[in-house]
Amino acid sequence: MNIILISRPLNKIILGLAFACSALTHAQDFKPYKVKSGKIVYENIRYSRHSVFKSENGIETSFSEQIPYVSEEVVYFWDEFGDIAFEEIYKVSKFGGETLPEKVKIAERLWIDEHRYYFNIEKNKVSDDPYHLRIKCKEHFQYYQIKDSWIETLYMAVEKAGTESLLGKEAIYYKIDTFQDLYAWKGLVLLNESFATTSEGIRLYPDRTKKAVAIDTLFKIEEKIFDPIWLKREQLFKSFDGNKIGGVLDARQDLLVQVENIEGIELQKNDILLFVTTELNLGNMQILDIIEGKMTIKFTLYNNLNEIVHFNKSLNINNSLINIDDLLNEPEDSSHWDFKFEKNNIIPQNNIGIYLLKDSRTTSLKLKPYIRN
């Protein structure tokens, strides 16, 4: 039997490496809340300014006052102690405070990993911004561990300024600065107030308020809520670069429906199409919106070197002939027209082909694997 003796200095190095690896593993966790999962309903409160005139004992005075009104309702879900979160945003009143007959969902937002996705329902568009809070807490992980608070990590100079009971919870009050106050219970924000200030930095009055009106920490979270269809569609669309488009057109015709040159195909909202232009560029296109005689699309064009030669995140098209290789200039002759949009139909013209991606009309949005014979 061979016995290996480890000297004390080497033993300390190994223990140090083990600790570093452990710290690195924990650094992958964000977990900003002290409650595993739940649901909070917020009201976004705005303020309208009203002029007031008073007359007392023959003396007239005038001033303005802030009248609060609920502009939006926000339903916020979280799981894994805040490592993942999702919210639905509803408009409940018009600007100024006139209440809508019924609330209207206007957006959804998802926080996952280092991403903060925002889905604008009206425009059918997804934006992907860095999740700055998570990134900063991981960059300053040791400080985050010591403070045990994402608020005190994000706002490094801030300190607890007191407590207040909100929704039956003892919330910690943080005066962030002249412009903002936060009230949080176990890391969950229950009240966020922004203030208008003078040029000298003196607070005047509340400007915007986000207030929790209900909290449920026993709410059963369904995992599918953190996998919204709009994000799956966006990821499917972005997965197609020039090389992948060419590969699918060459070898995966089973995934496609070729659009006929004469009849074309009736488009639907959220369809994803692949195409080859008259200039032999490869492209993908998503139908963001479509009504009789008008559609809004986004698309990307790639050359044979897989370089992006053109893209547009939101292009409105009325009944017309389109040269998608060069949208700014009229083609010299009809041989450069790529497709015709007529009513709700797209009809190929002189381009090589247009193909509907079948899976864009499914809820799974997953391409079927290739099966070899």
C-alpha positions in Angstrom: 0.0 0.0 0.0 1.4 3.4 -0.9 0.9 6.1 1.6 1.0 9.7 0.4 1.8 12.3 3.0 0.6 15.9 2.4 2.6 18.6 4.0 0.8 21.3 5.9 1.4 24.1 3.4 0.2 21.9 0.6 -2.8 20.8 2.7 -3.7 24.5 3.2 -3.5 25.1 -0.5 -5.8 22.2 -1.2 -8.3 23.4 1.4 -8.1 26.9 -0.1 -8.8 25.7 -3.6 -11.7 23.7 -2.3 -13.1 26.8 -0.6 -12.6 28.8 -3.7 -14.4 26.2 -5.8 -17.2 26.1 -3.3 -17.5 29.9 -3.4 -17.5 29.8 -7.2 -20.3 27.3 -7.1 -22.3 29.5 -4.7 -21.6 32.5 -6.9 -23.7 30.9 -9.6 -26.7 31.4 -7.3 -28.5 34.7 -7.1 -31.4 34.0 -4.8 -32.3 37.5 -3.8 -35.4 36.6 -1.7 -35.8 34.7 1.6 -39.0 33.1 0.3 -38.9 30.3 -2.2 -41.8 31.2 -4.4 -45.0 33.2 -4.6 -47.1 35.9 -6.2 -47.5 39.6 -5.6 -50.1 41.9 -7.1 -48.9 45.5 -7.5 -50.6 48.8 -8.4 -48.6 51.3 -10.4 -49.8 54.7 -9.2 -49.4 57.8 -11.3 -50.3 61.4 -10.4 -52.2 64.0 -12.3 -51.7 67.7 -11.3 -54.9 69.8 -10.7 -55.1 73.5 -10.1 -57.1 74.4 -6.9 -58.5 77.9 -6.2 -59.7 78.8 -2.7 -61.3 82.0 -1.3 -61.4 82.5 2.5 -62.3 85.8 4.1 -62.1 87.5 0.7 -58.5 86.3 0.2 -58.1 84.1 -3.0 -55.3 81.6 -3.2 -54.4 79.1 -5.9 -52.1 76.1 -5.9 -51.7 72.7 -7.6 -52.1 69.3 -6.0 -51.1 65.8 -7.0 -54.1 63.5 -7.5 -53.1 59.8 -7.4 -54.7 57.2 -9.8 -54.0 53.5 -10.6 -52.6 53.3 -14.1 -51.5 49.7 -14.2 -51.9 46.4 -12.4 -48.8 44.1 -12.3 -48.9 40.5 -11.3 -45.5 39.2 -10.3 -44.5 35.5 -9.9 -41.1 34.2 -8.6 -39.5 30.9 -7.9 -36.2 29.4 -6.7 -35.9 32.3 -4.2 -36.0 34.9 -7.0 -33.5 33.2 -9.4 -36.4 33.3 -11.9 -39.3 35.7 -12.1 -42.2 36.6 -14.5 -44.7 39.4 -14.5 -47.9 40.4 -16.4 -48.7 44.1 -16.9 -52.2 45.3 -17.3 -53.4 48.8 -18.3 -56.4 49.7 -16.1 -56.8 53.5 -16.8 -56.1 56.1 -19.4 -53.6 58.9 -19.0 -55.0 61.2 -16.4 -57.0 58.6 -14.5 -60.1 57.7 -16.6 -60.8 54.0 -15.7 -61.0 51.6 -18.7 -64.1 49.3 -19.0 -61.8 46.3 -18.4 -58.1 45.9 -17.9 -56.0 45.2 -20.9 -52.7 43.1 -20.8 -50.0 45.2 -22.5 -46.8 43.4 -21.7 -45.0 40.5 -20.0 -41.5 40.3 -18.6 -39.2 37.4 -17.7 -36.1 37.5 -15.6 -33.9 34.4 -16.1 -30.1 33.9 -15.9 -28.5 37.2 -17.1 -31.5 38.2 -19.2 -34.4 40.5 -18.7 -36.9 39.8 -21.5 -39.7 42.2 -22.2 -42.6 41.4 -24.5 -44.7 44.3 -25.9 -48.0 42.6 -26.7 -49.4 45.4 -29.0 -46.2 45.5 -31.1 -45.6 41.7 -30.8 -42.0 42.5 -30.1 -39.4 41.0 -27.7 -36.5 43.0 -26.3 -33.6 41.3 -24.4 -31.8 43.5 -22.0 -29.0 42.5 -19.5 -30.3 41.7 -16.0 -28.1 44.3 -14.4 -29.1 43.6 -10.8 -28.2 39.9 -11.0 -25.0 40.7 -12.8 -23.9 43.3 -10.2 -24.7 41.0 -7.3 -22.6 38.2 -8.9 -19.7 40.6 -9.7 -19.7 41.7 -6.0 -20.5 38.3 -4.6 -18.5 38.5 -1.4 -20.0 41.9 -0.6 -23.5 40.5 -1.5 -22.9 37.5 0.9 -21.8 39.8 3.7 -24.7 42.3 3.3 -27.2 39.4 2.5 -29.2 42.0 0.6 -29.5 42.8 -3.1 -30.7 46.3 -2.2 -27.6 47.1 -0.2 -25.5 45.6 -3.0 -27.2 47.5 -5.8 -27.2 50.7 -3.8 -23.9 50.3 -1.9 -24.1 53.5 0.2 -27.7 52.9 1.4 -28.5 51.7 4.9 -31.7 50.5 6.6 -33.6 53.5 7.8 -36.4 51.9 9.8 -39.3 49.5 9.4 -43.0 49.7 8.5 -45.9 47.2 8.5 -47.1 46.6 4.9 -49.6 43.8 4.1 -49.0 42.4 7.6 -45.3 42.1 6.9 -42.5 44.0 8.7 -40.9 45.7 5.7 -37.4 47.3 6.0 -37.4 51.0 4.8 -34.5 52.2 2.7 -34.1 55.8 1.7 -32.2 55.2 -1.5 -31.6 58.9 -2.3 -33.6 62.1 -2.7 -35.5 60.6 -5.6 -36.5 57.1 -4.3 -37.7 55.1 -1.3 -37.9 51.3 -1.1 -39.7 49.1 1.4 -38.8 45.4 1.2 -39.8 42.3 3.2 -37.3 39.4 2.9 -35.9 41.0 -0.2 -39.3 41.4 -1.9 -40.2 45.0 -2.7 -43.6 45.9 -1.3 -43.4 49.6 -1.9 -41.3 51.7 -4.4 -41.8 55.4 -4.4 -40.2 58.0 -6.7 -40.3 61.7 -6.0 -40.1 64.9 -8.0 -37.3 67.2 -6.7 -36.1 70.7 -7.1 -32.8 71.5 -9.0 -31.2 71.7 -5.5 -32.3 68.1 -4.8 -35.1 68.9 -2.4 -38.1 66.5 -2.4 -41.4 68.0 -3.6 -44.0 65.3 -4.0 -44.5 61.7 -5.1 -44.1 61.2 -8.8 -44.6 57.5 -9.3 -45.5 54.7 -6.9 -45.5 50.9 -7.2 -47.4 49.4 -4.3 -48.1 45.8 -3.4 -51.8 45.2 -2.7 -51.7 41.4 -2.2 -49.0 38.8 -1.5 -49.3 35.0 -1.6 -46.3 33.0 -0.6 -48.2 29.7 -0.7 -49.2 30.2 -4.4 -48.4 27.0 -6.5 -46.2 28.1 -9.4 -46.6 26.3 -12.7 -43.3 25.9 -14.4 -44.7 26.7 -17.8 -45.2 30.3 -16.8 -41.4 30.8 -17.0 -41.4 29.4 -20.5 -43.6 31.8 -22.5 -44.4 31.0 -26.1 -43.3 34.5 -27.3 -39.8 33.7 -26.0 -39.7 30.3 -27.6 -40.8 31.9 -30.9 -38.1 34.6 -30.6 -35.4 32.0 -29.9 -36.6 29.9 -32.8 -36.4 32.9 -35.2 -33.0 33.9 -34.0 -31.6 30.4 -34.3 -31.6 30.8 -38.1 -28.5 32.4 -39.5 -27.5 32.1 -43.1 -25.8 28.7 -42.7 -28.8 27.2 -40.9 -31.3 28.6 -43.5 -29.2 27.1 -46.3 -29.0 23.7 -44.5 -32.7 23.5 -43.9 -33.5 24.5 -47.5 -31.1 21.9 -48.8 -31.8 18.9 -46.5 -34.9 19.5 -44.3 -37.7 20.1 -46.8 -39.9 18.1 -44.3 -39.9 21.2 -42.0 -41.2 23.5 -44.7 -44.2 24.3 -47.0 -43.1 25.8 -50.2 -45.2 28.8 -51.2 -46.7 28.4 -54.7 -45.9 31.1 -57.3 -49.4 31.6 -58.5 -51.7 31.2 -55.5 -49.2 32.1 -52.8 -50.1 31.4 -49.2 -52.4 33.1 -46.7 -50.3 34.5 -43.9 -51.0 34.3 -40.2 -49.7 36.4 -37.3 -46.4 34.9 -36.0 -45.6 32.9 -39.1 -41.9 32.4 -39.7 -40.8 32.1 -43.3 -37.4 31.3 -45.0 -36.6 32.7 -48.4 -34.0 33.1 -51.1 -34.0 36.5 -52.9 -33.3 37.4 -56.5 -29.7 38.4 -55.4 -29.3 34.9 -53.9 -29.3 36.2 -50.3 -30.9 34.0 -47.7 -33.4 35.4 -45.2 -35.9 34.7 -42.5 -39.0 36.7 -41.8 -41.6 36.8 -39.0 -45.1 38.2 -39.4 -45.5 40.5 -36.4 -49.0 41.7 -37.3 -51.4 41.3 -40.2 -54.7 42.9 -41.1 -56.5 43.2 -44.4 -54.0 44.8 -46.9 -51.3 45.6 -44.3 -48.7 43.6 -42.4 -45.7 44.3 -40.1 -42.7 42.0 -40.4 -39.2 41.7 -39.1 -36.5 40.0 -41.2 -32.8 39.4 -41.6 -30.8 38.9 -44.8 -27.5 36.9 -45.1 -25.1 36.7 -48.0 -23.2 33.5 -49.0 -20.5 34.3 -46.4 -23.1 34.2 -43.6 -22.8 37.9 -43.1 -25.8 40.1 -42.3 -26.4 42.4 -45.2 -29.7 43.8 -44.0 -32.2 43.5 -41.2 -35.3 45.3 -40.1 -37.0 44.9 -36.7 -40.3 46.4 -37.8 -41.3 47.0 -41.4 -44.8 48.0 -42.5 -46.0 46.7 -45.9 -49.2 47.6 -47.6 -50.5 45.8 -50.7 -47.4 46.0 -52.9 -44.5 44.4 -54.7 -41.4 44.1 -52.6 -37.7 44.0 -53.5 -36.4 42.9 -50.1 -32.8 43.1 -51.3 -33.0 46.8 -51.6 -36.0 48.4 -50.0 -34.9 52.0 -50.4 -34.7 52.0 -54.2 -37.1 51.1 -56.9 -35.8 48.2 -59.0 -34.7 48.9 -62.6 -37.1 46.3 -63.9 -39.6 43.7 -62.6 -37.0 40.9 -62.5 -35.9 42.2 -59.1 -39.2 41.9 -57.4 -39.0 39.2 -54.6 -42.6 38.8 -53.6 -46.0 40.4 -53.8 -48.2 41.0 -50.8 -51.9 41.1 -51.7 -54.6 41.2 -49.0 -53.3 38.6 -46.6 -51.4 36.5 -49.1 -47.7 36.4 -50.0 -46.9 35.4 -53.6 -43.3 34.7 -54.8 -42.2 36.7 -57.9 -38.7 36.3 -59.3 -36.9 35.2 -56.2 -35.8 31.6 -55.9 -38.4 30.6 -53.3 -40.3 31.3 -50.1 -41.0 28.6 -47.5 -43.3 28.6 -44.5 -41.7 27.0 -41.4 -44.3 24.5 -40.3 -43.4 24.6 -36.6 -44.0 28.3 -36.4 -47.7 27.4 -36.5 -47.4 25.0 -33.5 -47.3 25.7 -29.8 -44.1 23.7 -29.2 -42.0 25.7 -31.7 -39.5 22.9 -31.7 -38.0 21.6 -35.0 -38.5 17.9 -35.5 -35.1 16.0 -35.3 -33.8 14.6 -38.6 -34.2 10.8 -38.8 -31.8 9.0 -41.0 -33.1 6.1 -43.2 
